[in-house]
Structures are given as C-alpha cells and as structure tokens.
Amino acid sequence: MNKADLVREIAARRGVSQTAAAQVVDALLAVITRTLSDGERVELRRLGTFDVRRRAARSMRNPQSGERHRIPARLLPVFRSARPLVEKIQSAQQRA
C-alpha cells in the first residue's frame, strides 16, 4: 500500500472526499516528521512508536579498494511495533 492507496481507503471508509483524506494524511505525516525532528517520540497506541536514535560513528572498509572510510554519527528514525499490531499480523499469517 502506498500513500495514494491509503488516501483512497480512508476516503472510502469515512465517506469523505479523497482531497479531505489526503489533507488528513499529509497533516499526520507533517506532525510526525516535525515531532521526530524536534527529537521527541510519537506513540500511537496499538500501532507502535516512532523514535529517533543516534547511530555512533564507525569506520568501514571498501571491499574493492581496501580503503578505510569514517562514517560520522547520525540520527535515524526508528519504528517499534506495538504488541497488538504484532499479534494481529501473526494471527493473519497463521490463518494463511
């Protein structure tokens, strides 16, 4: 499912226009992005938690040339699934 599919699904389920559904999806994504950019986490019950983690600096070696490169530390967005989501996926997989 991509963003357009999500917008269509929300519009159909809620009986609203696709334009209105797209505005809601865009607003949700903007809020999550801004919150993570501010270094805060976003917890959506029964879905999961979006958070920001720091990846430490490290060095790596190019396998072709053998050169060593330094990769700087950086912040990465992470998502941790909530238990109800994991259980729902597991039960669907067992039925298939």
C-alpha positions as CSV (number, residue, x, y, z in Angstrom):
1,M,0.0,0.0,0.0
2,N,1.3,3.4,-0.9
3,K,0.1,6.9,0.1
4,A,-2.5,7.1,-2.7
5,D,-3.9,3.8,-1.7
6,L,-4.1,4.9,1.9
7,V,-5.9,8.1,0.9
8,R,-8.4,6.1,-1.2
9,E,-9.0,3.7,1.7
10,I,-9.5,6.4,4.3
11,A,-11.9,8.3,1.9
12,A,-14.0,5.2,1.3
13,R,-14.2,4.1,5.0
14,R,-15.0,7.6,6.3
15,G,-17.2,8.7,3.4
16,V,-15.2,11.8,2.7
17,S,-13.6,13.1,-0.4
18,Q,-10.1,12.0,-1.4
19,T,-9.0,15.6,-1.1
20,A,-10.0,15.7,2.5
21,A,-8.5,12.4,3.2
22,A,-5.2,13.5,1.6
23,Q,-5.1,16.6,3.7
24,V,-5.5,14.5,6.9
25,V,-2.8,12.1,5.8
26,D,-0.5,15.0,4.9
27,A,-1.1,16.7,8.2
28,L,-0.5,13.4,10.1
29,L,2.8,12.9,8.3
30,A,3.9,16.5,8.9
31,V,3.2,16.3,12.6
32,I,5.1,13.0,13.0
33,T,8.0,14.4,10.9
34,R,8.2,17.7,12.9
35,T,8.0,15.9,16.2
36,L,10.8,13.5,15.3
37,S,12.8,16.4,14.0
38,D,12.4,18.0,17.4
39,G,13.9,14.9,19.0
40,E,10.7,13.7,20.5
41,R,8.9,10.4,20.1
42,V,5.5,9.7,18.7
43,E,3.5,6.9,20.3
44,L,0.4,5.6,18.6
45,R,-1.4,3.1,20.8
46,R,-2.0,-0.3,19.2
47,L,0.3,0.7,16.2
48,G,3.7,1.5,17.6
49,T,6.3,4.1,18.5
50,F,8.3,6.3,16.2
51,D,11.5,7.5,17.8
52,V,14.9,8.9,16.9
53,R,18.1,7.0,17.8
54,R,21.7,8.1,17.5
55,R,23.9,5.8,15.5
56,A,27.5,6.0,16.6
57,A,30.3,7.0,14.3
58,R,32.1,4.0,12.8
59,S,34.7,3.1,10.3
60,M,34.3,0.8,7.3
61,R,36.5,-0.7,4.6
62,N,35.7,-0.5,0.9
63,P,35.9,-4.2,-0.1
64,Q,37.1,-3.4,-3.7
65,S,39.9,-0.9,-2.9
66,G,40.6,-1.7,0.7
67,E,40.4,2.0,1.7
68,R,39.1,2.8,5.2
69,H,36.4,5.3,5.5
70,R,35.0,7.1,8.5
71,I,31.2,7.2,8.7
72,P,30.0,10.0,11.0
73,A,27.5,9.7,13.8
74,R,23.9,10.4,12.8
75,L,20.4,10.4,13.9
76,L,18.0,7.8,12.5
77,P,14.2,7.5,12.7
78,V,13.1,4.1,14.1
79,F,9.7,2.4,14.4
80,R,8.9,-0.2,17.1
81,S,5.7,-2.1,16.6
82,A,3.1,-2.3,19.4
83,R,2.2,-5.8,20.7
84,P,-1.4,-5.6,19.3
85,L,-0.1,-4.9,15.8
86,V,2.4,-7.8,16.0
87,E,-0.3,-10.2,17.3
88,K,-2.7,-9.2,14.5
89,I,0.0,-9.8,11.9
90,Q,0.9,-13.1,13.5
91,S,-2.7,-14.3,13.6
92,A,-3.3,-13.3,10.0
93,Q,-0.1,-15.2,9.0
94,Q,-1.2,-18.4,10.8
95,R,-4.6,-18.3,9.0
96,A,-2.9,-18.1,5.6
